[in-house]
Amino acid sequence: FKIFPTAAVFDLKLAVVFEEKEVVAVTCDPEKIEAFAGGHAILPCSLKNPASDHVPTVEWSKEGLNDSIVFLYRDGCETFGMKNVDFEFRASLFMKEVKNGNVSLRISNLRLSDAGTYQCLIIQRDKTRQTTRVELVVASSSASVSFTASRLVCHLIVGIPYLLSTILLGLIYRDRKRGKATLLSVCAGHLVFLFPLFQLRNFDTF
């Protein structure tokens, strides 16, 4: 057991505080964002425990990309000099939200080549750094059309029996009000009870 002089302990504490300002937590598992080509995506990033309302530097970059800077924000405005030309006029921040700590990146007119892992680096005036990683998955627009078509078919399968049931119930009510039952209304009565079974059977096929 050793006893250190008071001055030495004080210097050691200062060194620890200095190191804490330089080192911050980094997100190991990136959040996954999925979008379609031709659309837009928002990659989330926010400043935790801001030292002030002013955020001097926000650097968005993409891993594995030559000229990896996607968006660079310094002292209240965008810096274009280091920006990758593939993201010109397509990548931006929500400028009115930056003062609130929201530095999420919006990428418009998405391309399949935009898929990958992005990094958001925030550097404050006191030199503290915060890093967030986001994975962007971009699917082809044809996949979007296929997904929309399958949903449309599903809605039709569910909705058409309900529509027909309503029509048939209307016919039954009309005939009963007239005090007579026609062959059509009798058949309609049976079909009304069969439609739920038809729907359940079709749900099982999905």
N, C-alpha and C positions, 0 to 999 in steps of 0.2 A: 504494500500500500504506500503510495507516494503522495506527498502534499505539494501542490503547485502554488507558486506565488499568486497573489490576487491579481496582479497585472497580467500574468499569463493567462489566467482563466478569462479575464475580460477580453483579451485579444482573441481568444478562441471563440467566444460568443459572437464577436463581431464577424469573424470569418464564417461562422455557421449562418448568420443572418444574410451575409452577402451571397452565399451559395444558394440559399432558399429563394432569393430573388432571380437567380439565373435558371433554376431548375423548376419545372412544373410538371404536372401529371400529363401523360399522353394517352389518348384513347387507343387501346391495343386492338380491339375488334371493331372495325369500321361499321357504321350504320349503313344498311343497304337501302338504296332508293331505286325503284323500278319505273321506267318510262318508255314511251314509244318514239321511234324516229319521226321527225317532223313536228313533234310536240315540244314541250318544255319540261324542265325539272328544276326543283329547288333543293339544293344541298344545304342541310341545316348546320349552322354554327353560331354560337352565342358566347359572349364574353361573361365569364363567371367572376363575380366579385370585382367589378370594375373599380379602378383607383379613382377615376373621374369620368365625367360625361364625354370627354374627348379621347378618342381612340386614334393614336398616331399612325399605326401601321397594321394593315391586314393583308396577308399574302396568301392567295389561293393558288395552288400548284397541282399538277397531275403527275403521278409517278410513272416513270418510263417514257416521258415525253421530252423530246428535244426542245429547248427553250420552254421549260416546264411551267413558266408563270402563266396562269390563266387569267388572273385579275390581281392588280396591285393597287392598294389604297394607302395613301400617305397624306397626313396632315389635312384631312378634309376633302380630298379629291382623288380621282383616279389618275394613276401614272401609266402612260401608254408605252413608254420606251422599251420596257422589258416584256410586254405582253405578247404571247404567241399569236401569230397572225390568223390561225384557224379559229380563234375565239373572238376576233374583232367584231364588234357590234352584236355579239351573241351572249356574252357573259357580263353580268352586272350585279351590283348590290342594291338593296333597298335603302337608298341614301337617307331617307327620312327616319329609318329605324336604327341606323348605326349608333346614334347617340343613346339609344336604349339598350345597346349591347347586342342587337341582332345584326350579324354580319353574314347571313346566309347568302349563298351564291345562286343566282338564277341563270340557267343556260337555256336559251331559246333555239328554235329550229334545230332540234337534236339530230345528230348523225350517229350511225352505228359505231364510228370510230371514237365517239366521245366516251364510250364505256371504259371504265377503269376505276382506279382508286385516287381520290382527290384528298389534298391536305390543306387545312385552314390553319394558318399560323398568325397569331395575334401577338404583337409586341407593344407593350405599354411604355409610357415615359420612364417608369422606374425600372425598366429593363426586364420586368417579368414577362414570361412567354407562356402561351397556351396553344396547344396543338390538338386539332380534331381531325380524324380521318373519316371519309365517307366513300362508300363504294357505289358507283352508278352503273346500273344495268340497263342497256338500251335494246329493246326488241324491235324487229322490223314492223313497218306499218301494216303489212299483210297479216301479221299476227293479231294486230288490233282489229282489223276487219273481220277475221275469223272468229275472234272472241265476241265481237258485237253480233255477228250473225247467229252464233250458237245461243246467245242470250235471247235474241229475237225469237228463235224457234222454241225455246223453252217457255217464253211468255205466251206464245200462241197456243202451245199444247195445254197450258194451264188455263188460259183465258177463254178459248173457244167453247169448251164444255159448259162453262158458267154462262156464256152468252146464249147458247142453245137451250140450256135449262130454263133461263128467264123467259125465252120465247115460248117454250112448251108450257110452262106454268101459266103464261098469259092465255094460251089457247084453252087450257083446262078450265081456268077461271071464267072465260067467256062462255063456254058451253054450259057450265054449271049454272051460271047466272040466267041463261036462256031456258034452263030446266031440261036439257037433253044432253046425252052423251054420244058423241059421234065416234066413228072408228079412229079418227085422227087423235081425238083427245084421249082415248083409251091407250093407244100406242104411246102417246106423249107421256102419259103417267108412268108407264113402264120404263121409258127411256130416262126419265128424270132420276129414277133410282139406280139406273145402270151407269150414269155418268161419273159418280164418285169412284166406282170400281175401275172405270176406264182410266181415270186420272191416276189412281194409285198404281195401276199396272205400268203406266208410262213413266211415273217417277222412278220406279224400280229399274228402268232401263238406263237412267242417267247415272 
